[in-house]
Amino acid sequence: MVASGIPSTLRPQGARCRAAQSGGKLDTSSAAGELVFHVFGAIAHFERRLTAERTKGRYRRGARQGKASRAPPARSRESQSSPEPGGGKHVADRCRAAAWSRLCDGVSRNGFGRYSASRVISLFRRFAKGHWMDEKRIMGVPGASLSFEAQAGEISTIFLHGFGGDMRTWDILWPLLPSQRGYIRYDLRGFGNSVALDGGPFHHADDLLNLMDALQIDRCDLVGVSMGGSVVLNLALSHPDRIRSLSLLSSGLTAWEWSDEWRMLWHPIVIAARAGEMQRAKSLWLAHPLFDTTRSCSAADVLRAEVSRFSGAAWIDDNQGPALPDLDRLHTLRPPLLLLTGAHDYADFRLIANMIEACVPNITRHDAEDLGHLVHLEAPLWCRDMLTAFWQNT
């Protein structure tokens, strides 16, 4: 069977095709068999077009940056006709290749006959929507092993979760994001599936920078919520050349001096965790006024699940190294910044947001009257719209 399908000149004569391999289970004389044949042909064509578009795009970017243009090495006829994607340098390329390999492996073992028409349509929709690029991976950085997930095309944006959360905090927002961009979300060291390999001091911003280096990401947009916001802000202040833009959602601030009221609520949680009463510590954290509006909205179950997954290790032994207050250098921030806040957020975070707005020169702030701290859970569509508009204008 040739890749281009059954010649149209043979169709009027009633010619049909049966695969010589896989036990002859692909039979285009049946409706399901013909559907499978054409869907996989369309996927192969899509892969070739996608590879060609990305190659042209990279050459254009190289030309704009003054890099010497060089023709790609010639490929054999056999490699040109293969629909299997190559192992490009970008994370999404490798994820797509792995997904394609798993799919083809299942076909080679079971034959096309095992794929019903509904199953083929489901597979095709996953490829069309880019879900085949969702791939959880582990990346080693100095002193830690970080778990991350890549989605869509060439990576342009990295998402960071807050304290007590993990990458799954973005589950509601994730499928709503514009499909034209590529994204990464990961578990910070000590959270989710990311683990510390030693007990030495560290900084989350250093982990983020090392992850970008390991994935060959020169510059990108960063999005962080709560503690994750303080991490991306800290990195942008130290390495502005690596950041295109910042989006902070109810952000914290590195080396912030917390209020007495915050400390009175925080200390009992830490004491309970260090006394081995982890369930009590989690209950106190879930009941914290920080989450009042989230507990009363449709995302309450998501919050409860997030707190339940949290190991609590950061309450017991936090090895983050000392740092100078970022408040003192906010005025030096160069990348454009989007600040999303809720009017019902806790007082400390409201003050942090006001300080950021007053000190950062290139800032856009949107303050939602009916939201609290976890704006990405309470109003994911609003967050999506604000992020999309900001990215389009920067």
Order of alpha helices (4+ residues) and beta strands (2+ residues): alpha-alpha-alpha-alpha-beta-beta-beta-beta-beta-alpha-beta-alpha-beta-alpha-alpha-alpha-alpha-alpha-beta-alpha-beta-alpha-alpha
